Amino acid sequence: MIIDLTNEQKEIRKAAREFAKGEFDPLKAIELDERHEFPRDLYKKAAELGFIGLNYPEEYGGGGAGILENVLITEAFCQADSGIGLALHLAFLPAKIVQQSGNEDQKRRILPKVASGDYVSAVCFTEANHGSDLTRVDTVAVDKGDRFILNGTKIFTTNASYADFFVVLVQTDPEAPPGKGMATLLLEKEEKFSKNGTMEINEMPGKMGLKMVSTGEISFRDYEVPKENLIGEKGRGLINFLNFVDESRIEIASQSLGIAEGAFLKALSHAREREQFGKPIIDFQGIGFKLARMFGDLMSAKSLIYYAARMYDMGSKQYKTLIPMFTSIVKYHVPEHAKEIIDHTITVFGGYGYFLEQDVERRYRDNRIVEVYEGTVEVQLNNIVRTLKTINLDFLKEMLV
């Protein structure tokens, strides 16, 4: 069952839909996609209306809302347009790690600028030899007392070419056991930040989708970071990362939900209007049954995301140990079903679905990355199995009642 929304949540969803309907011009979206251009003007407008950083505390420029409210906004934006929706959400999502693990100075320095649309954020976790396994990284930060010296290279950094700050996962103790001796460091723009060393950013071209968003390789060479830019405690870098993804994966899944909803609505409209052999194609079982299954999968995905977001927002100690499992469930389940829904949409459109102007093939390309970033489907299944091996069966029975 879809979780009941409060009147305020319904108003937030309505406002997000109206904003997207009025601002996400389809022709502009195609141009942005072809030019690989980030919609900075729309990001700023969205921020001015309170859609960016809505779940930040009010003292940092946010609205004091929860994860469910962020889900509603991201879902609405991605339903309207996959490329713009992804770009806007990914521009502020990485700042979540500052919100969760940063100190008061870091939060006041960063979060209001994100909420106002002045800052775009980025996280640097992945390396060429460390993707799914981040229990050890090759980017090393040597502690020099009042500063760290960084050396190493990160890849697949979202927003790399225009981000205003980066959160970097580093190894501070190369001799530590897996998962230990790590830290997260905050790096603001180079020209404001380090007088010594270099930070080189190179775009990684040729992506399948997500073309309105920069994806880059970042190399550090003897790059200095002041000690006060350590996020959280030294040695807890991996824990900071895991706390981040336990929350962010719910919002990431809402990207796929919105993209699939937009695809389904297009498929249904087309099937009602398109006639072959003297009748609408929805009257043919091959198409009608396909649409029925698509709608069922969509409702299943929607219910699961809303449930996981509500569970996270409740913050109950009873469910705290289950949150990582549920975030993994939504992260694998929703993008996989979204992929099927969008693929079926292309089938419903026939030859027309293969062309860009129908906004169907772009949704397929954009959605495909959601199965990969923030942890692959296979990693999520491993996480679920790990919990199922140890969970109290009586407690699990209560959940299933």
C-alpha positions as YAML, in Angstrom:
chain: A
units: angstrom
residues:
- id: 1
  name: MET
  ca: [0.00, 0.00, 0.00]
- id: 2
  name: ILE
  ca: [1.23, 3.49, -0.81]
- id: 3
  name: ILE
  ca: [2.01, 5.36, 2.40]
- id: 4
  name: ASP
  ca: [-0.36, 8.22, 3.17]
- id: 5
  name: LEU
  ca: [1.27, 11.61, 2.79]
- id: 6
  name: THR
  ca: [0.65, 14.58, 5.04]
- id: 7
  name: ASN
  ca: [-0.95, 17.68, 3.56]
- id: 8
  name: GLU
  ca: [2.43, 19.42, 3.67]
- id: 9
  name: GLN
  ca: [4.07, 16.57, 1.77]
- id: 10
  name: LYS
  ca: [1.33, 16.66, -0.84]
- id: 11
  name: GLU
  ca: [1.91, 20.39, -1.26]
- id: 12
  name: ILE
  ca: [5.66, 19.82, -1.70]
- id: 13
  name: ARG
  ca: [4.99, 17.20, -4.36]
- id: 14
  name: LYS
  ca: [2.50, 19.45, -6.12]
- id: 15
  name: ALA
  ca: [4.92, 22.38, -6.11]
- id: 16
  name: ALA
  ca: [7.74, 20.20, -7.49]
- id: 17
  name: ARG
  ca: [5.51, 18.93, -10.29]
- id: 18
  name: GLU
  ca: [4.38, 22.45, -11.18]
- id: 19
  name: PHE
  ca: [7.97, 23.71, -11.20]
- id: 20
  name: ALA
  ca: [9.09, 20.88, -13.46]
- id: 21
  name: LYS
  ca: [6.13, 21.34, -15.79]
- id: 22
  name: GLY
  ca: [6.82, 25.04, -16.14]
- id: 23
  name: GLU
  ca: [10.63, 24.99, -16.32]
- id: 24
  name: PHE
  ca: [11.75, 21.69, -17.88]
- id: 25
  name: ASP
  ca: [11.40, 22.60, -21.54]
- id: 26
  name: PRO
  ca: [11.64, 19.41, -23.69]
- id: 27
  name: LEU
  ca: [13.61, 21.09, -26.49]
- id: 28
  name: LYS
  ca: [16.02, 22.65, -24.03]
- id: 29
  name: ALA
  ca: [16.47, 19.26, -22.40]
- id: 30
  name: ILE
  ca: [17.52, 17.73, -25.71]
- id: 31
  name: GLU
  ca: [19.96, 20.58, -26.30]
- id: 32
  name: LEU
  ca: [21.46, 20.24, -22.82]
- id: 33
  name: ASP
  ca: [21.83, 16.50, -23.36]
- id: 34
  name: GLU
  ca: [23.53, 16.94, -26.73]
- id: 35
  name: ARG
  ca: [25.86, 19.68, -25.43]
- id: 36
  name: HIS
  ca: [26.62, 17.81, -22.19]
- id: 37
  name: GLU
  ca: [25.68, 20.96, -20.29]
- id: 38
  name: PHE
  ca: [24.64, 21.21, -16.63]
- id: 39
  name: PRO
  ca: [21.39, 23.25, -16.17]
- id: 40
  name: ARG
  ca: [22.83, 25.67, -13.64]
- id: 41
  name: ASP
  ca: [20.03, 28.19, -14.14]
- id: 42
  name: LEU
  ca: [17.40, 25.60, -13.25]
- id: 43
  name: TYR
  ca: [19.45, 24.48, -10.25]
- id: 44
  name: LYS
  ca: [19.47, 28.05, -8.97]
- id: 45
  name: LYS
  ca: [15.73, 28.47, -9.57]
- id: 46
  name: ALA
  ca: [15.00, 25.20, -7.78]
- id: 47
  name: ALA
  ca: [17.07, 26.38, -4.83]
- id: 48
  name: GLU
  ca: [15.25, 29.70, -4.66]
- id: 49
  name: LEU
  ca: [11.98, 27.79, -4.32]
- id: 50
  name: GLY
  ca: [13.36, 25.62, -1.53]
- id: 51
  name: PHE
  ca: [13.73, 22.35, -3.41]
- id: 52
  name: ILE
  ca: [17.47, 22.05, -2.80]
- id: 53
  name: GLY
  ca: [18.53, 20.91, 0.66]
- id: 54
  name: LEU
  ca: [14.95, 20.72, 1.85]
- id: 55
  name: ASN
  ca: [15.94, 18.25, 4.56]
- id: 56
  name: TYR
  ca: [18.71, 20.46, 5.96]
- id: 57
  name: PRO
  ca: [17.97, 22.00, 9.36]
- id: 58
  name: GLU
  ca: [16.58, 25.50, 9.08]
- id: 59
  name: GLU
  ca: [19.70, 27.07, 10.60]
- id: 60
  name: TYR
  ca: [21.62, 25.92, 7.51]
- id: 61
  name: GLY
  ca: [19.11, 27.25, 5.00]
- id: 62
  name: GLY
  ca: [17.01, 24.12, 4.71]
- id: 63
  name: GLY
  ca: [13.40, 23.34, 5.42]
- id: 64
  name: GLY
  ca: [13.83, 20.87, 8.26]
- id: 65
  name: ALA
  ca: [12.08, 18.16, 6.25]
- id: 66
  name: GLY
  ca: [12.89, 14.45, 5.92]
- id: 67
  name: ILE
  ca: [14.14, 12.02, 3.32]
- id: 68
  name: LEU
  ca: [10.59, 11.31, 2.12]
- id: 69
  name: GLU
  ca: [10.22, 14.95, 1.08]
- id: 70
  name: ASN
  ca: [13.46, 14.72, -0.92]
- id: 71
  name: VAL
  ca: [12.14, 11.54, -2.53]
- id: 72
  name: LEU
  ca: [8.94, 13.32, -3.60]
- id: 73
  name: ILE
  ca: [10.90, 16.16, -5.21]
- id: 74
  name: THR
  ca: [13.38, 13.91, -7.01]
- id: 75
  name: GLU
  ca: [10.59, 11.63, -8.20]
- id: 76
  name: ALA
  ca: [8.65, 14.60, -9.61]
- id: 77
  name: PHE
  ca: [11.71, 16.11, -11.33]
- id: 78
  name: CYS
  ca: [12.80, 12.81, -12.91]
- id: 79
  name: GLN
  ca: [9.24, 12.01, -13.98]
- id: 80
  name: ALA
  ca: [9.20, 15.29, -15.91]
- id: 81
  name: ASP
  ca: [12.66, 14.81, -17.46]
- id: 82
  name: SER
  ca: [15.27, 12.18, -16.70]
- id: 83
  name: GLY
  ca: [18.31, 14.27, -17.62]
- id: 84
  name: ILE
  ca: [17.36, 17.47, -15.80]
- id: 85
  name: GLY
  ca: [15.97, 15.57, -12.84]
- id: 86
  name: LEU
  ca: [19.18, 13.59, -12.36]
- id: 87
  name: ALA
  ca: [21.38, 16.65, -12.82]
- id: 88
  name: LEU
  ca: [19.57, 18.73, -10.20]
- id: 89
  name: HIS
  ca: [19.43, 15.95, -7.63]
- id: 90
  name: LEU
  ca: [23.06, 14.89, -8.06]
- id: 91
  name: ALA
  ca: [24.22, 18.49, -7.67]
- id: 92
  name: PHE
  ca: [23.25, 18.62, -3.98]
- id: 93
  name: LEU
  ca: [23.08, 14.96, -2.93]
- id: 94
  name: PRO
  ca: [26.84, 14.61, -2.14]
- id: 95
  name: ALA
  ca: [26.58, 17.41, 0.44]
- id: 96
  name: LYS
  ca: [24.64, 14.95, 2.58]
- id: 97
  name: ILE
  ca: [27.93, 13.62, 3.95]
- id: 98
  name: VAL
  ca: [28.77, 17.09, 5.32]
- id: 99
  name: GLN
  ca: [25.31, 17.31, 6.84]
- id: 100
  name: GLN
  ca: [25.70, 13.90, 8.50]
- id: 101
  name: SER
  ca: [29.33, 13.85, 9.61]
- id: 102
  name: GLY
  ca: [30.66, 17.41, 9.37]
- id: 103
  name: ASN
  ca: [31.35, 19.65, 12.36]
- id: 104
  name: GLU
  ca: [29.46, 22.87, 13.04]
- id: 105
  name: ASP
  ca: [31.95, 25.05, 11.19]
- id: 106
  name: GLN
  ca: [31.87, 22.83, 8.11]
- id: 107
  name: LYS
  ca: [28.08, 22.72, 8.06]
- id: 108
  name: ARG
  ca: [27.76, 26.49, 8.35]
- id: 109
  name: ARG
  ca: [30.42, 26.98, 5.69]
- id: 110
  name: ILE
  ca: [28.93, 24.58, 3.13]
- id: 111
  name: LEU
  ca: [25.26, 23.74, 3.59]
- id: 112
  name: PRO
  ca: [23.72, 27.25, 3.26]
- id: 113
  name: LYS
  ca: [25.58, 27.73, -0.03]
- id: 114
  name: VAL
  ca: [24.24, 24.42, -1.32]
- id: 115
  name: ALA
  ca: [20.69, 25.23, -0.21]
- id: 116
  name: SER
  ca: [20.87, 28.60, -1.97]
- id: 117
  name: GLY
  ca: [22.06, 27.01, -5.22]
- id: 118
  name: ASP
  ca: [25.45, 28.74, -5.08]
- id: 119
  name: TYR
  ca: [27.38, 25.52, -4.46]
- id: 120
  name: VAL
  ca: [27.40, 22.24, -6.38]
- id: 121
  name: SER
  ca: [28.80, 19.29, -4.44]
- id: 122
  name: ALA
  ca: [30.83, 16.20, -5.32]
- id: 123
  name: VAL
  ca: [32.18, 13.09, -3.60]
- id: 124
  name: CYS
  ca: [35.39, 11.31, -4.63]
- id: 125
  name: PHE
  ca: [35.23, 7.68, -3.56]
- id: 126
  name: THR
  ca: [35.85, 5.43, -6.55]
- id: 127
  name: GLU
  ca: [39.28, 4.52, -7.91]
- id: 128
  name: ALA
  ca: [40.41, 2.46, -10.87]
- id: 129
  name: ASN
  ca: [41.19, -0.51, -8.60]
- id: 130
  name: HIS
  ca: [38.58, 0.18, -5.92]
- id: 131
  name: GLY
  ca: [34.94, 0.34, -7.01]
- id: 132
  name: SER
  ca: [32.62, -1.95, -5.08]
- id: 133
  name: ASP
  ca: [35.37, -2.66, -2.55]
- id: 134
  name: LEU
  ca: [36.16, 0.56, -0.70]
- id: 135
  name: THR
  ca: [37.59, -1.09, 2.40]
- id: 136
  name: ARG
  ca: [40.94, 0.21, 1.19]
- id: 137
  name: VAL
  ca: [41.86, 2.99, -1.26]
- id: 138
  name: ASP
  ca: [45.10, 4.00, -2.95]
- id: 139
  name: THR
  ca: [44.63, 7.75, -2.44]
- id: 140
  name: VAL
  ca: [46.81, 8.44, 0.60]
- id: 141
  name: ALA
  ca: [46.69, 11.41, 2.97]
- id: 142
  name: VAL
  ca: [49.82, 11.79, 5.07]
- id: 143
  name: ASP
  ca: [49.23, 13.50, 8.41]
- id: 144
  name: LYS
  ca: [51.68, 16.41, 8.84]
- id: 145
  name: GLY
  ca: [50.23, 17.70, 12.09]
- id: 146
  name: ASP
  ca: [48.40, 20.83, 10.91]
- id: 147
  name: ARG
  ca: [47.61, 19.51, 7.43]
- id: 148
  name: PHE
  ca: [47.29, 16.43, 5.23]
- id: 149
  name: ILE
  ca: [49.27, 15.84, 2.02]
- id: 150
  name: LEU
  ca: [47.20, 14.04, -0.64]
- id: 151
  name: ASN
  ca: [48.46, 11.82, -3.44]
- id: 152
  name: GLY
  ca: [46.31, 9.61, -5.65]
- id: 153
  name: THR
  ca: [43.60, 9.53, -8.31]
- id: 154
  name: LYS
  ca: [39.82, 9.25, -8.13]
- id: 155
  name: ILE
  ca: [37.58, 8.34, -11.08]
- id: 156
  name: PHE
  ca: [33.86, 8.59, -11.92]
- id: 157
  name: THR
  ca: [33.49, 11.77, -9.84]
- id: 158
  name: THR
  ca: [30.05, 13.23, -10.51]
- id: 159
  name: ASN
  ca: [29.99, 17.03, -11.08]
- id: 160
  name: ALA
  ca: [33.80, 17.03, -11.29]
- id: 161
  name: SER
  ca: [34.30, 19.91, -13.72]
- id: 162
  name: TYR
  ca: [32.02, 22.45, -11.98]
- id: 163
  name: ALA
  ca: [31.73, 21.30, -8.35]
- id: 164
  name: ASP
  ca: [32.45, 23.95, -5.74]
- id: 165
  name: PHE
  ca: [33.68, 21.44, -3.17]
- id: 166
  name: PHE
  ca: [34.64, 17.78, -2.94]
- id: 167
  name: VAL
  ca: [34.48, 15.18, -0.20]
- id: 168
  name: VAL
  ca: [37.37, 12.73, -0.69]
- id: 169
  name: LEU
  ca: [37.77, 9.27, 0.85]
- id: 170
  name: VAL
  ca: [41.44, 8.70, 1.65]
- id: 171
  name: GLN
  ca: [43.73, 6.21, 3.36]
- id: 172
  name: THR
  ca: [45.56, 7.75, 6.31]
- id: 173
  name: ASP
  ca: [47.12, 4.51, 7.51]
- id: 174
  name: PRO
  ca: [48.15, 2.19, 4.63]
- id: 175
  name: GLU
  ca: [49.10, -0.54, 7.13]
- id: 176
  name: ALA
  ca: [45.66, -0.65, 8.80]
- id: 177
  name: PRO
  ca: [43.31, -3.66, 8.31]
- id: 178
  name: PRO
  ca: [40.61, -3.39, 5.60]
- id: 179
  name: GLY
  ca: [38.06, -0.70, 6.45]
- id: 180
  name: LYS
  ca: [40.32, 0.94, 9.01]
- id: 181
  name: GLY
  ca: [42.77, 3.84, 8.82]
- id: 182
  name: MET
  ca: [40.60, 5.92, 6.48]
- id: 183
  name: ALA
  ca: [39.24, 9.47, 6.54]
- id: 184
  name: THR
  ca: [36.99, 11.85, 4.61]
- id: 185
  name: LEU
  ca: [38.37, 15.27, 3.75]
- id: 186
  name: LEU
  ca: [36.60, 18.43, 2.58]
- id: 187
  name: LEU
  ca: [38.16, 20.25, -0.38]
- id: 188
  name: GLU
  ca: [36.80, 23.54, -1.64]
- id: 189
  name: LYS
  ca: [37.66, 25.09, -4.99]
- id: 190
  name: GLU
  ca: [41.35, 24.89, -5.76]
- id: 191
  name: GLU
  ca: [41.87, 28.60, -6.14]
- id: 192
  name: LYS
  ca: [40.50, 29.16, -2.62]
- id: 193
  name: PHE
  ca: [42.12, 26.20, -1.06]
- id: 194
  name: SER
  ca: [45.67, 24.88, -1.48]
- id: 195
  name: LYS
  ca: [48.76, 26.97, -2.14]
- id: 196
  name: ASN
  ca: [50.89, 23.85, -2.54]
- id: 197
  name: GLY
  ca: [50.51, 20.76, -4.69]
- id: 198
  name: THR
  ca: [48.16, 20.18, -7.62]
- id: 199
  name: MET
  ca: [44.62, 18.97, -8.16]
- id: 200
  name: GLU
  ca: [43.97, 18.09, -11.81]
- id: 201
  name: ILE
  ca: [40.46, 17.45, -13.15]
- id: 202
  name: ASN
  ca: [39.92, 15.68, -16.48]
- id: 203
  name: GLU
  ca: [36.52, 14.96, -18.00]
- id: 204
  name: MET
  ca: [35.69, 11.32, -18.77]
- id: 205
  name: PRO
  ca: [33.79, 11.50, -22.09]
- id: 206
  name: GLY
  ca: [31.68, 9.00, -24.01]
- id: 207
  name: LYS
  ca: [29.02, 8.13, -21.43]
- id: 208
  name: MET
  ca: [25.90, 6.14, -22.34]
- id: 209
  name: GLY
  ca: [23.64, 8.58, -20.49]
- id: 210
  name: LEU
  ca: [23.69, 11.12, -17.67]
- id: 211
  name: LYS
  ca: [24.99, 13.58, -20.22]
- id: 212
  name: MET
  ca: [23.95, 16.78, -18.46]
- id: 213
  name: VAL
  ca: [26.29, 15.86, -15.62]
- id: 214
  name: SER
  ca: [30.07, 16.04, -15.60]
- id: 215
  name: THR
  ca: [31.95, 12.84, -14.78]
- id: 216
  name: GLY
  ca: [35.66, 13.27, -14.19]
- id: 217
  name: GLU
  ca: [38.97, 11.88, -13.07]
- id: 218
  name: ILE
  ca: [40.68, 13.86, -10.30]
- id: 219
  name: SER
  ca: [44.39, 13.49, -9.55]
- id: 220
  name: PHE
  ca: [46.11, 14.85, -6.45]
- id: 221
  name: ARG
  ca: [49.84, 15.41, -6.25]
- id: 222
  name: ASP
  ca: [51.28, 16.61, -2.95]
- id: 223
  name: TYR
  ca: [48.02, 18.48, -2.43]
- id: 224
  name: GLU
  ca: [47.71, 20.20, 0.94]
- id: 225
  name: VAL
  ca: [44.49, 20.04, 2.98]
- id: 226
  name: PRO
  ca: [44.24, 21.88, 6.33]
- id: 227
  name: LYS
  ca: [43.57, 19.65, 9.33]
- id: 228
  name: GLU
  ca: [40.34, 21.51, 10.08]
- id: 229
  name: ASN
  ca: [38.92, 20.06, 6.85]
- id: 230
  name: LEU
  ca: [38.83, 16.56, 8.29]
- id: 231
  name: ILE
  ca: [35.17, 15.46, 8.27]
- id: 232
  name: GLY
  ca: [34.33, 13.57, 11.43]
- id: 233
  name: GLU
  ca: [37.11, 11.62, 13.09]
- id: 234
  name: LYS
  ca: [40.28, 10.29, 11.59]
- id: 235
  name: GLY
  ca: [39.95, 6.55, 11.05]
- id: 236
  name: ARG
  ca: [36.17, 6.67, 10.47]
- id: 237
  name: GLY
  ca: [36.21, 7.47, 6.77]
- id: 238
  name: LEU
  ca: [34.54, 4.23, 5.68]
- id: 239
  name: ILE
  ca: [31.89, 4.60, 8.39]
- id: 240
  name: ASN
  ca: [31.13, 8.12, 7.12]
- id: 241
  name: PHE
  ca: [30.76, 6.67, 3.63]
- id: 242
  name: LEU
  ca: [28.46, 3.85, 4.75]
- id: 243
  name: ASN
  ca: [26.25, 6.25, 6.72]
- id: 244
  name: PHE
  ca: [26.04, 8.42, 3.63]
- id: 245
  name: VAL
  ca: [24.94, 5.64, 1.27]
- id: 246
  name: ASP
  ca: [22.46, 4.18, 3.77]
- id: 247
  name: GLU
  ca: [20.49, 7.40, 3.35]
- id: 248
  name: SER
  ca: [21.37, 8.43, -0.19]
- id: 249
  name: ARG
  ca: [20.42, 5.09, -1.80]
- id: 250
  name: ILE
  ca: [16.77, 5.75, -1.00]
- id: 251
  name: GLU
  ca: [16.90, 9.06, -2.86]
- id: 252
  name: ILE
  ca: [18.92, 7.50, -5.68]
- id: 253
  name: ALA
  ca: [16.20, 4.87, -6.13]
- id: 254
  name: SER
  ca: [13.62, 7.66, -6.39]
- id: 255
  name: GLN
  ca: [15.45, 8.82, -9.52]
- id: 256
  name: SER
  ca: [14.56, 5.53, -11.20]
- id: 257
  name: LEU
  ca: [11.01, 5.68, -9.88]
- id: 258
  name: GLY
  ca: [10.42, 9.09, -11.45]
- id: 259
  name: ILE
  ca: [12.10, 8.14, -14.73]
- id: 260
  name: ALA
  ca: [9.95, 5.00, -14.98]
- id: 261
  name: GLU
  ca: [6.76, 6.87, -14.10]
- id: 262
  name: GLY
  ca: [7.40, 9.35, -16.89]
- id: 263
  name: ALA
  ca: [8.05, 6.51, -19.33]
- id: 264
  name: PHE
  ca: [4.90, 4.63, -18.31]
- id: 265
  name: LEU
  ca: [2.69, 7.70, -18.71]
- id: 266
  name: LYS
  ca: [4.06, 8.21, -22.20]
- id: 267
  name: ALA
  ca: [3.50, 4.55, -23.05]
- id: 268
  name: LEU
  ca: [-0.08, 4.58, -21.77]
- id: 269
  name: SER
  ca: [-0.95, 7.78, -23.64]
- id: 270
  name: HIS
  ca: [0.58, 6.45, -26.86]
- id: 271
  name: ALA
  ca: [-1.19, 3.07, -26.55]
- id: 272
  name: ARG
  ca: [-4.56, 4.80, -26.17]
- id: 273
  name: GLU
  ca: [-4.03, 7.06, -29.18]
- id: 274
  name: ARG
  ca: [-2.07, 4.89, -31.62]
- id: 275
  name: GLU
  ca: [-4.34, 2.81, -33.86]
- id: 276
  name: GLN
  ca: [-3.47, -0.27, -35.88]
- id: 277
  name: PHE
  ca: [-5.89, -2.61, -37.65]
- id: 278
  name: GLY
  ca: [-8.70, -0.20, -36.82]
- id: 279
  name: LYS
  ca: [-8.37, -0.02, -33.03]
- id: 280
  name: PRO
  ca: [-6.09, 1.44, -30.31]
- id: 281
  name: ILE
  ca: [-3.08, -0.77, -29.69]
- id: 282
  name: ILE
  ca: [-3.95, -0.97, -25.97]
- id: 283
  name: ASP
  ca: [-6.80, -3.28, -27.03]
- id: 284
  name: PHE
  ca: [-4.29, -5.88, -28.20]
- id: 285
  name: GLN
  ca: [-3.36, -8.19, -25.34]
- id: 286
  name: GLY
  ca: [0.31, -8.06, -26.28]
- id: 287
  name: ILE
  ca: [0.30, -4.35, -25.42]
- id: 288
  name: GLY
  ca: [-2.52, -4.18, -22.86]
- id: 289
  name: PHE
  ca: [-1.08, -6.91, -20.64]
- id: 290
  name: LYS
  ca: [2.35, -5.32, -20.90]
- id: 291
  name: LEU
  ca: [0.97, -2.01, -19.65]
- id: 292
  name: ALA
  ca: [-0.88, -3.75, -16.80]
- id: 293
  name: ARG
  ca: [2.32, -5.43, -15.61]
- id: 294
  name: MET
  ca: [4.25, -2.16, -15.95]
- id: 295
  name: PHE
  ca: [1.74, -0.39, -13.73]
- id: 296
  name: GLY
  ca: [1.86, -3.14, -11.11]
- id: 297
  name: ASP
  ca: [5.66, -3.00, -11.00]
- id: 298
  name: LEU
  ca: [5.52, 0.78, -10.73]
- id: 299
  name: MET
  ca: [3.16, 0.69, -7.74]
- id: 300
  name: SER
  ca: [5.35, -1.93, -6.06]
- id: 301
  name: ALA
  ca: [8.45, 0.22, -6.49]
- id: 302
  name: LYS
  ca: [6.67, 3.36, -5.28]
- id: 303
  name: SER
  ca: [5.37, 1.66, -2.13]
- id: 304
  name: LEU
  ca: [8.81, 0.24, -1.32]
- id: 305
  name: ILE
  ca: [10.61, 3.58, -1.62]
- id: 306
  name: TYR
  ca: [8.04, 5.47, 0.43]
- id: 307
  name: TYR
  ca: [8.16, 2.78, 3.11]
- id: 308
  name: ALA
  ca: [11.97, 2.86, 3.29]
- id: 309
  name: ALA
  ca: [12.01, 6.67, 3.42]
- id: 310
  name: ARG
  ca: [9.41, 6.73, 6.20]
- id: 311
  name: MET
  ca: [11.37, 4.09, 8.13]
- id: 312
  name: TYR
  ca: [14.54, 6.19, 7.85]
- id: 313
  name: ASP
  ca: [12.78, 9.39, 8.88]
- id: 314
  name: MET
  ca: [11.22, 7.70, 11.94]
- id: 315
  name: GLY
  ca: [14.72, 6.86, 13.18]
- id: 316
  name: SER
  ca: [13.35, 4.12, 15.42]
- id: 317
  name: LYS
  ca: [15.95, 2.10, 17.35]
- id: 318
  name: GLN
  ca: [13.82, -0.95, 16.61]
- id: 319
  name: TYR
  ca: [14.41, -0.57, 12.86]
- id: 320
  name: LYS
  ca: [17.86, 1.01, 12.91]
- id: 321
  name: THR
  ca: [19.64, -2.26, 12.17]
- id: 322
  name: LEU
  ca: [17.27, -2.90, 9.26]
- id: 323
  name: ILE
  ca: [17.79, 0.43, 7.50]
- id: 324
  name: PRO
  ca: [20.94, -0.68, 5.60]
- id: 325
  name: MET
  ca: [19.04, -3.75, 4.36]
- id: 326
  name: PHE
  ca: [16.02, -1.73, 3.24]
- id: 327
  name: THR
  ca: [18.15, 0.86, 1.47]
- id: 328
  name: SER
  ca: [19.83, -2.00, -0.38]
- id: 329
  name: ILE
  ca: [16.42, -3.48, -1.26]
- id: 330
  name: VAL
  ca: [15.18, -0.26, -2.83]
- id: 331
  name: LYS
  ca: [18.54, 0.32, -4.54]
- id: 332
  name: TYR
  ca: [18.43, -3.01, -6.39]
- id: 333
  name: HIS
  ca: [14.67, -3.48, -6.79]
- id: 334
  name: VAL
  ca: [13.56, -0.11, -8.13]
- id: 335
  name: PRO
  ca: [16.21, 0.52, -10.83]
- id: 336
  name: GLU
  ca: [15.87, -3.06, -12.14]
- id: 337
  name: HIS
  ca: [12.09, -2.78, -12.48]
- id: 338
  name: ALA
  ca: [12.43, 0.73, -13.89]
- id: 339
  name: LYS
  ca: [14.71, -0.62, -16.60]
- id: 340
  name: GLU
  ca: [12.06, -3.18, -17.55]
- id: 341
  name: ILE
  ca: [9.31, -0.57, -17.57]
- id: 342
  name: ILE
  ca: [11.29, 1.78, -19.82]
- id: 343
  name: ASP
  ca: [12.29, -1.09, -22.10]
- id: 344
  name: HIS
  ca: [8.61, -2.08, -22.44]
- id: 345
  name: THR
  ca: [7.80, 1.57, -23.17]
- id: 346
  name: ILE
  ca: [10.15, 1.45, -26.15]
- id: 347
  name: THR
  ca: [8.30, -1.67, -27.32]
- id: 348
  name: VAL
  ca: [4.93, 0.09, -27.01]
- id: 349
  name: PHE
  ca: [6.23, 2.97, -29.14]
- id: 350
  name: GLY
  ca: [7.68, 0.60, -31.72]
- id: 351
  name: GLY
  ca: [10.10, 2.26, -34.12]
- id: 352
  name: TYR
  ca: [9.26, 5.71, -32.76]
- id: 353
  name: GLY
  ca: [10.60, 4.73, -29.35]
- id: 354
  name: TYR
  ca: [14.08, 4.31, -30.78]
- id: 355
  name: PHE
  ca: [14.36, 8.00, -31.65]
- id: 356
  name: LEU
  ca: [15.36, 10.81, -29.33]
- id: 357
  name: GLU
  ca: [12.35, 13.06, -29.90]
- id: 358
  name: GLN
  ca: [9.99, 10.72, -28.02]
- id: 359
  name: ASP
  ca: [12.06, 11.10, -24.81]
- id: 360
  name: VAL
  ca: [11.97, 7.34, -24.30]
- id: 361
  name: GLU
  ca: [15.41, 6.11, -25.33]
- id: 362
  name: ARG
  ca: [17.03, 8.90, -23.29]
- id: 363
  name: ARG
  ca: [15.17, 7.71, -20.21]
- id: 364
  name: TYR
  ca: [16.57, 4.23, -20.77]
- id: 365
  name: ARG
  ca: [20.12, 5.58, -21.09]
- id: 366
  name: ASP
  ca: [19.80, 7.84, -18.07]
- id: 367
  name: ASN
  ca: [18.25, 5.18, -15.84]
- id: 368
  name: ARG
  ca: [20.94, 2.59, -16.55]
- id: 369
  name: ILE
  ca: [23.49, 4.32, -14.34]
- id: 370
  name: VAL
  ca: [21.20, 4.16, -11.30]
- id: 371
  name: GLU
  ca: [21.81, 0.41, -11.13]
- id: 372
  name: VAL
  ca: [25.55, 1.10, -10.89]
- id: 373
  name: TYR
  ca: [26.38, 4.15, -8.78]
- id: 374
  name: GLU
  ca: [26.02, 4.16, -4.98]
- id: 375
  name: GLY
  ca: [26.70, 0.41, -5.14]
- id: 376
  name: THR
  ca: [25.85, -2.08, -7.87]
- id: 377
  name: VAL
  ca: [22.84, -4.40, -7.77]
- id: 378
  name: GLU
  ca: [25.12, -7.29, -6.83]
- id: 379
  name: VAL
  ca: [26.57, -5.37, -3.87]
- id: 380
  name: GLN
  ca: [23.04, -4.63, -2.63]
- id: 381
  name: LEU
  ca: [22.11, -8.31, -2.78]
- id: 382
  name: ASN
  ca: [25.21, -9.16, -0.76]
- id: 383
  name: ASN
  ca: [24.16, -6.58, 1.85]
- id: 384
  name: ILE
  ca: [20.69, -8.11, 2.10]
- id: 385
  name: VAL
  ca: [22.05, -11.64, 2.48]
- id: 386
  name: ARG
  ca: [24.41, -10.45, 5.22]
- id: 387
  name: THR
  ca: [21.46, -9.16, 7.24]
- id: 388
  name: LEU
  ca: [19.25, -12.18, 6.56]
- id: 389
  name: LYS
  ca: [21.95, -14.47, 7.94]
- id: 390
  name: THR
  ca: [21.81, -12.84, 11.38]
- id: 391
  name: ILE
  ca: [18.38, -11.23, 11.80]
- id: 392
  name: ASN
  ca: [16.14, -12.52, 14.59]
- id: 393
  name: LEU
  ca: [13.47, -14.69, 12.93]
- id: 394
  name: ASP
  ca: [10.75, -13.76, 15.42]
- id: 395
  name: PHE
  ca: [11.36, -10.07, 14.71]
- id: 396
  name: LEU
  ca: [11.24, -10.80, 10.97]
- id: 397
  name: LYS
  ca: [7.92, -12.62, 11.37]
- id: 398
  name: GLU
  ca: [6.45, -9.55, 13.07]
- id: 399
  name: MET
  ca: [7.50, -7.41, 10.10]
- id: 400
  name: LEU
  ca: [5.82, -9.80, 7.67]
- id: 401
  name: VAL
  ca: [2.50, -9.91, 9.53]
...
